Amino acid sequence: MILGEGQEGVVRRVGDFVEKRFHPGVLDAEKVAWLDRTLCGTMPFIPEPEWTSTDGTWALRYPWFETTPADDLSLNEVREFLLFCLKKSLVCANVKRANFRRRLGGGLTFIDIGAWIVPMNVDYFRDAAARAFTIAALQWTDEELRQGSRALREEDVLAKLPGFADFYRELLAEHAHRQWRTVPLPDQRERAPAGDVTLLIKACAMDAAMALRQVRHIVGQLESPRRFARRVLLIDPFPGPFLREYAPGDLPGLLGSARRLQDEGTIDDVWISPREPGLVAKVNADWFGIACASTHSSRGIPVTPQLWGFDQVRTRYVLQCDIDVLIGRSDFHHDYLEEMRAAASPDGVLGVAFNIPQPHGVTSRPYDAPPGAFVPEVRCGLLDLERIRACRPLTNTLLGDQLELSWYRSLEAHQKRYGLKTLRGGDARTFYVHPPNGLKTDEAFLDLARDLIGQGRVPDSQRGQWDLKGRTHDWAYAHRPESIVFLIKGRNVELRRVQRCLTSLAMQDDQRFGIVLIDDASDGLLPWRIAPLLEPFRERCTLVRRARHAGRIPNFRLGIRDICSDPETLIVILDMDDALLIRTAVRRLRAEYERGCDIVLASMFRPDKPTKLYHPDFVEPRQRWGGEVWIHLRAFRKRLFDAIPVEDFQIDGRWIEQCTDYATMLPMVESCRQPVYIPEYLYFHERSTPRTPEVRAVKDDIIRSILAKPPRR
């Protein structure tokens, strides 16, 4: 029984099979081999045929199954069929009613198996989607489709096609979301409450310059996997002179930073300790039985501000720390806070000191202390305020009009007298380091150490040490030697977008890649929430959290020139607010890399311009306003970037701040040997910067300056 006849061949039903015999020359062996591989697992959307060849003429057959004509395609049926094509990375280009059948249970089956099933190509796919949309949504007749099919390939025609842009945007967005859902978003666990612990960060006017960076660091590092009952910044308004002074006091600056920290939600409360003599004397009388009106000890150590702060705490425990401590975490799932509370529970324990970096091979030390030891931890530690208050009044004496002992030395004397304890020990995955005041003027070193300690990465010279050791040359970011390295950059990106970006990497079926992620001094807690997201990539990721905004070109140079070590590494640019779109993106990149390509570009999907397609020009990009070689996805060998002279990154002696995709790609395309463009949607580019005529005019001027530079051929 003949079922149909067309330009490619004749289709018959032979018993329980459907058979298609192709006319001579329609297919060759290479095409058949591709179809044979591709059409595995395509049922029920496309039958899975067996192939035979007789005297160079090809035939296929597959089991017959009952279907009905699909004269009235629904939009939902079309959508699911196109999503299937995207998933399988193929295009059924010859879309028309006659080439579809409807299954008895619903859904479309494409029956035109032959030369017009092709590998994914965005031009062909957009055309097929437009044809299917006009049939299903606009009810075009076959004749209207035949007459209008050529026009459907034009961007301006598609823009005027009623409803198509929205349909296409939703189609590609759904395809992306289905891909991203194949792996869970990183770090999505709800943080358990620690309802009986307050975080108390102690600061004075000398700390104004570091307050924003340090409070964000401390809160971001400590509030995982548990959140505190309250997060408090306790400010000592003492104007100075300060003990071991390293900077002038700036109380207005500190208060301004405190308000900002509270407004952005990093802290819950700001407490300013009193300086009124009567209030100070009452606090000292409550704690020592001495109505001393001085806030500091005879040696200049603050006493009353911290005790007043303890009096305001409404939870049993307080995790109190100086504002300058650097918190290290090598595992953000480590429940250090619960372990410290458990260690503090036996009778006679007043507190638990925070751990310090341990030597290699030491994973944990039991919490312990001899009777009467150790000194209560003032820099960073957990205190049981209920038990400590029960020790009052603590022993102290007056030297002139000031107390002789600090509160922690007074409590130490009480411990020794009664055999009480402050414990030390703990799991090595969580620790702190204290920077001496003498190092705080070296801001570049302190910024570097804060970032690396925050990731739990310290040099051997720091292990077993409380105080920060070394200088910049002793601390360094890990080099990336992988053959493919993703360079991810961003600033003030929404956390959900960062999670989406990293999810798109975690879902890749080829995980043989490295990551360099540079956060360019984002505000708030974002920089300190990135590290937990990177734990699946920990041993192949270099995280850089800039303490001060550097700009795109300096970040390119740091990530590529300084951190990536192999000149032949393929650097893949991935913006922090974007994502890879399919699970096979790395596999596709690797295939071109192993073929010897030194620049690889691929299609991007933009939700704001859903039907827009890009066609890079590798021959004369400067003559074509950049020739679209700046598109996402873009990848290149490190040696091409390293060879770009500094002047190409600058205009009038200053780093180019915008349109850096033009500034980097044009000279590399001009000097490359084997570029390639992959016409598949590998990249999801969701623009977050405003587009106004004023912004466009500024960017156009920058692009003109870039294009005017000498070509690199």
N, C-alpha and C positions, 0 to 999 in steps of 0.2 A: 504494500500500500504506500503510495507516494504521499508524503506529508507536506512537501514543499519543494520548490526549486528556485534557485537564485543565481547570482553572478559567481558564487564560489563553488556550487555543486548541487547535488540532489539529495533530499532527505527522505528516507523511507522508514516505515515500520516493518521489521522482519521478525515475526513471532513476538517474543517478549522483549525485543530490543529495538532501539532507535538507531538507525545507521545513516551516516552522512558520507557520501563519496564526493571527494573534491575534484574539480577539473584539473587537468595537468597544469603544473606550473603555479598553482595558487599558493601552495605551501612548500617550504623546503625543510630539510631535516633539522636545521637549527631552530626554526620556528616551532616545529612539532615538539622538539625536546623541551623547549621553554614552556609550551602549553602543558605538556605532560607533567612537568614539575609544578607548575603554578596551579593547575586545576586539581590538586590533591587537597581534600578537605573543603571543597567549595560548595558541596551540597548543603542545603537545597537551593541555593541561589543560582548555581551553575552546575549542570551535570558533570560528573567525573568520568571522562571517556577512556576507552582503550583504543590504541592506535595501531594500524597496520599499513603496510606499503606494498603495492604490487606494481612492478615495472615503473617505479617512480611516481605512482599515483597514490595519494594518501586517502585513508578512510578512517572513520572513528565509529564507535558504537558505545551505547550505554543502556542500562535497563530502562525499559519504558515504564512510566508511571502516569497515572491519570491526572490531567490538568484541564483547565477551561480557558477559552480565549480571554485575553486581558484588554478588552476594548476600552475600559474605563479605569485607568490607573489612578489610585488614590495617592495623595501627597505623602501619607505615612508609609505606604508601600515603597514609593520611590525613595524616600529618605532612608529607610532601612537597607534598601538595595545599595544605595550609594555609600552608606557607612560600611557595608560589607566590602565594597570595592576598595575603599580607603584602607581598611584593615588588611586586606590581602595585597595591597600595593599593585593593583591592576586597574585598567580602564576598559570597560565595554563601550567602545566608541560609537558603534552603529546603533544608537538608541532610536527605536521607533516601536509602535504598538505591536507590529507583527513579530518582533523578536522577543516578546515577553509572553509567558503563560502564567496563569494564576493557579497555585496549588489548591487542592480541595480544602485544606485547613486555613487558607489565606496566605498571602505573600506571593512575591513575584519570582519566577525562574526565568533566567536569560538563556535562550536556546540557540543564539547565533554564534556557535563555537567555530572560530576560525581566525582569519588574519586580523580582524578588527578587535580582537581582545589583545591588548598591548600592555607593556609595563607602565607603571604609574608615571604620568607626565601631566603636570598641572594644566598645561594648555588643553590637552585632550580631555582631562577630567572636568575642567570648568565647562567645556563645550558640551560634554555628555550630560552634566548636571543641568545645564540650561535647556537642553532638548527635553529631558525628562520633566523638568518643571513646566515647560509650556504645554506639554501633553496633559499632565496631571492637574495643574492649578489653573491654567488659562484655557484648557480644553481646545487647544489648537487641533485642527484637522491634520491628517497626514499630508495633504497638499500644502497647507499653510506651513507646516514644519519643513517640507521639502524646499519651498520657496524662501523661507527665512533662515535656513540653517547656517548659511555663510555669514549672514549679518550677526548671528549669535556669538560669533567669535570676537566681536569688536567690543572694546571696553565701554565706549559711550552708549552703544545699543543696550548692553546689559544693565547699565546704570538706569536706563529708562524703562526697563522691563518690570512691570508692576509686581512688587513683592519678592523679586528674585534675590536682591542683595540681602534682605533679612533672612530668607531661606538658606542662602549659601553660608551666611555668617553663623547661623544656628547649627547648620550641618557640620561645619568644620570645628566649631566649639564643642559640639557633642562628641565628635571623633576624638578631640584632644582629651576631654574629660574621661572618656572611656579608657584611654591609654593611661592617664595619670592614676585612675582608680585601680590599676593592676597592682600597685604597691601602696601601703598605708602612708599617710603624711608623716614625716618624722616628728618626734617629740610632741605627739598629740595627747599624751596622757594627762589627765586632770591632776594638778598638784594637790596632794593631801594637805589638810590644814594642820598646823601646829598651834592649836588654840591656846596653849599655856606658855608660849615663848614670844617675847618681844625682841625685835632687833633694835639695838641702841647704838648709833654711830656717833662718836664724840668728836667735836671739832672746836677749834678756836679761831680767832681773827687771823692768825698767821697762815691758816689753811685755805684762804679765800681762792687763790689761783688754782688749786687742785680740786676744789670741792665738787664741781660738776662731774669731772671725769672719775674721781674716786668713789663718790657715793653711787653713781650708776654702776661702776665696776663691782662694788661690794654687794649691792642689792641683787644685781643680775647674777653674780656668782653664787650667792648663798641661798637664794630663794628657789631651790630645786633640789630634791623633788617635793619639798614641803614649802608652804607659804606661811609667813609669820602672822601672829595675831595683829601686830602693828609694826610698822617700820618708822623709826623715829630718828631725826637728826637732832642731837643735843648740842647746843651752841653755848660755849663759855665766852661771855662778852668781855672778858679781861683785856684791857688795851695794851698790856706789856709793861716793862720788857719781859721777853719770853726766855724760858730756859732753853739753851741750845738753839738760839734764834737763827733762822736761815732766810727769813723774809719779813718785811714789815707787816704789821697787822693791818687788815682791811676789813673791818666789821661791816660797813655798808655793802661791800662787794660780796662777803659771805652771806649776808642776809638776802641779797638779790638772788644769788645762786640757790639758796634754800627755798625761796618762793618759787623759782622756776622748777626745782625738783619736785615740789609739792604739786604744782599746777600740772606737770606732765604725768603725775601718778607714780613716780619712782619712790617717794616716801609718803607716809600718811600724815605725819605731824612734824612740826618744828617746835622744839622746846628751847627757850632761852633761860638759862639759869639766873637767879636773882643776884644782885650785888648790894641790895639794901642791907645795911649792917644788922638790923633787927632780924630779918629773915635768915641771913647767913648764920647769925648766932644761934637761932633756934635749930637749924639743921645740925650744926656742930654739937649742940647740947643733946639732941636726940641720939646722935651716933657715938659721941665720946663722953657725954656728961660734962662738957666744957663749952661754955657759951662764948666761943671765940668768934669775933666779927670779921676775921680775915678768910678769904676764899682759898688762899694758897698756903702751902707749908713754908717753913723757914728756908727751904731749898728752892722755892719757886714752883713746886709741883702742885697742880690743881687738885683740891680735895673736895671742897663743898659742891662745886658744879656737878660732879659725878654722883655724889651722894644724894643731892637734890633730885637728879634725874632718876636714881633708883627709887626714890620716894614716889615718883609720879607713875611708875610702872604698875600696871594692874594685873599682870600675869605672875605666876610663881617664878618662872625662869626668865632671865634676860641673857641674850647673846650680845655682849657688849664688845665694841672694838674701836680702836682709834681710826680716824678717817684715812690715815695713810697706809693701812695694811693692804697687802696684795694677796688675794685669795686664789689658790690654785685648785683646779678640778680636772682630774684625768678621766672621771666617769660621773656624769651628771645624774645617773640613776642611783649613785651611792647615797644612802639615807644617813648622812653624817649626823644630822640633828637628832634623829631618833636614837642613834647609837650613843650620842653624848648624854641625852636625857636618861637612857637606861643606865649608863655608867654612873650618873649622879644620884641614882635612886637609893643605894645602900645608906644606912645610918652613918653619920659622921662625915659624909662628903658634902663640902660646901660649893664645889665647882669643878669644872672640867676644862683644862686648857686646850686650845685648838692645836692640832698637830702641825708639825713642820715638815719640810721635804725630807724624806727618808733615803738612806743609801740604796743603791741598786740591790735587788733581791729581798729587801724588807717590804713585805706587803702589809703587815699589821703588827702593832705592839699592844699588849694588853694594857688597858687603863689601870694605873696603879700609882701609889705613892706611899712612902713610909709614914708612920704616924707623925703628925705635926707638919708634914711637907705637902706640897711644894708651895712656893710663893704664889698667892692668888694671881691669876693671869690678868693683867691690866690691859695689855695690847689687844688680845683677842681671846675670848673664852666665854663659857657658859657659867652663869652664877645661879644658885638656888637662893633667891632673895628671901624666901620664907625662913630658911635656916640661918641665913646671915643676919637677918633682922633679929632673930632670937638670940644672937650673940651680943647684942648691944646692952650696955655701952661698951665700946671697945676702948682699950687702954691707949692713952695718948698724953702728951704733956705740952706745955707752952714753952716756947723760946721767945721771949719778948711778948709780942702780941700775936704771934703766929703759932700754929700747931707744929710740933716737931716731926711727926710721922705722917706719911701719906696714908690714905685709907687702906691700901692693900698691904703696906708694911704693918700697920696696926692689926689688920685681920690675920696676917701671918703670925704675929706674936700670940694672938688668941688661939690660933690653930696649935701652935707648939705647946701652949699651956694645957690645952684640953685634949690633945691627941687627934684633932680633926684633920681633914685632908683636902687638898686640891689636886686632882688627878692629872697625869699626863699619859700620852699614848695615843692609840687609835689607828684607824685604817689609813694607809699611805695615799689613798686616792684623793683625799681632801686635805689641804694644808694651807698655811699662810707664811708669808715672808714680810719682814719689816724693813723698810728703807731707812737707814740712818739719815738724820737731817743733813749731814754733809754731802749726801748724794742727790738731794732733792733739787739742787740748782742745775743739775745736768738733766734737763727735761727730756731730751731725745732718748737718753739711756733709760730714764724712768718709764717713758712711754713704751719702749721696746720691752723692758722687763715686765711691766704690767700685763702686756698682751700675752707674752710667752708663758709667764707664770699662770695666768688665767686659764691657759690650755693645758696646764700640768706639765709643761716642757721646760726643764731647768738643766743647766750644765752640771757636770759632776761636782764642780767647786761649790755649788749652792747646796748640795745634799748634806743633811745633818746640821744645817746652819739656820738660826733664826733671822739674822740680819742679812740684807741683800749684799751680795758679793760681786766683784768684778766691774767691768766697764763694757762698752758696746761691743768690742771685739770678742768678748767672752760669750756673748749671747747672739744667736743668729736664727733666722727662719730656715726651716728645712728646704733643701733643694728638691726639685721635682725632675726625676730622670725619665719619666714614662714617655713612650713614643707618641701618645696623644694626651694633651693637657688642656683642660677647660680653664680659661681665664674668666672669672666671674667678678664683676665690679658693680658697685652701686652705692647710693647714699640716700638715707631716709626712705627706704623702700618698705612698704607694708609687710608685716611679718608673714601674712598669708601668701604673698607673692614670693617671698624668699623660700617658704616651704614648698610652693609649687615648683619653683626652679629646681630645688634639690630633689624633689620627688621625681622630676623628669629625668634626672641622672640616675637615681636609684632604680628606675624601672628598666634601664637599658639591658638588653640581653647580652651585650659585650661590656663587661665591667673592667676591662684592661685599660684604664685611663687614670690620670691624676687630675687634681683640682688645685688651682690657686684662687682663693676667694679673698678679695680686698674690699673691706667696708671703709668708705672714705669719710670717717668721722661723723657717722649718723648721730642724731640727737636721741636722747632717752635711753631706754634699755635695749634697743635693737642689737647693738654690737655684741652684747653679752648674752643674747638669746640665740645667737647664730651657732655657737660652738656645739650645743646639744644636738642641733640638726645635722651636724657633720659627723657625728659618731659612727655612722655606717661606713664613712670614707676615711676614718681617722688616720690610718697608716699611709694613705696616698693623697692626703690633703694638706696644703699649707694655708693657714688662715692668717690674714693680716688685718688688724683693726687699727686704722689710723686714729691717733688722738687728735690730730689737726687736719683739716681739709687740705688735700694735696692737689687734686685735679686729675683729669683723665690721663693726660700724657705722662706725668710722673708715675701714675699707677701702672700704665702700660709698661713703662721702662722697668719699674721694680719687678712686676710679675713675670715679664718675659726675659729681660736681659739678666737680671740678678738672681731670680729664683729658679727658672728653668735652665737645666744644665746641658742638654744635648742640642747641638745646632740643628739637627734634623727633626726635632720634636715638632709635631703638628699642633700648633696653638689654635684652639677653637674659642672664639669670643662668644660668651653667653652673658647677657646683661642679667643682673640680679632680679629684675622685675619681669623677665621673660622666661621661656621654658622651651625645652625640646618637645616636639609634638608627637613623635612616634618612638616606639620601643627599639627600633632597629637603626636609629640615627647613628650611633657610634659604629655599628657594623658597616653602614654605608660609607662613613668617613674612612674607616680603616681600609676598605676595599680600594678606594682611590689613593690613599696614602701608600699602600703596598704596590700599586701600579706605578708609583714614582711621581705622582702629582705633587706640586709644591704649593699650589693655591687651590682650595676647594670652596666653592660657593654653592648654596642650595636655596630653594624657594622658601619664602616665609609667608605665613598667613597673618594678616593684620585685621583684627575685628573692626577697626575704624574704616578700613578700605577693603571689604571682604573679597571683592572680585578683581582687585588689582594684582597683576602679574608682572614679574620683573625678568629682564633678559640682559644679563651683563655683557658688556663689550670688552673683550680682553685685548683688542687690537689698538683702538684709538680712544681710550676712555677720557682723556683730557679734552678732546675735540667734541665730546658728547656729554658735557656737563657731568663728568665722572663716570659715565657709561654704566651706571648702576652696579659698579663693582663694590659698592659700599654696603650692599644688602646683607641682611641676616638670612641665613647662616653664613658666616665667613670664617675661614680657617687658612692658616699659612704656616710654612716652616719657620722656625725661630731665626734661622740664619738670614732670611729675607728682612725681617724686622731689624735685626742687629746691624744690618748694612745701611740702614737709612741714616743719613747725616742729621745731626741735631737741628740744622737750619730748616729742614723740612717739617719739623714739629713746631716751628716758631713763626710768629709774625711780628715784625719790629722788635725782635729780641725777647719776646714773651711767649710762653707756652700757649699753643692754640687750645682754647677752652671748650669750643663747640665745633661740630662737624669734624671730629677727630676720626670718624670712619673714612672720610675723604682723605684726610692728611696721612693716615696710615696705609690705606689700601692702594691709592694711586701709585706711589713709588714702588710698592711691592709687585703690583701687577705688571708694571713696566719692566721690572728686572727679573721676573719669574721665567721659568723655562717650560713648565707643563701645567697650565691652569685647567680647571674643569668646573663645569656647572652641572649640578644635580637637579633636574627639574621635578623634584618631589617636595612636598611640604614636610620639612624637617624641623621647622622653627616656628614658634608661636610668639609673635611680637605685639605686645599690647602697650601702646604708647601711653606714657603718663605725663609727658611734658606738654604745656599749653601750646597751641598753634594759633598765633595771631599774625596779622599783616606786619606788625612791628618786629616780632620775633623772626618771621620769614625774611624780612629785609636785612636784618643783622646777619642771619646765617648766609644769605646769598652773597653779601659782601665778603664774608670769611671764605666761602667757597671760591669766589673769584680770585682771592689772594692765593689760595692753595693751587688752583688751576694755573696760575701765572708762574709758578715755580718751574725751574728747568726740569724736563722729563728725565727719567732715570735709565733710559735705554742706552 
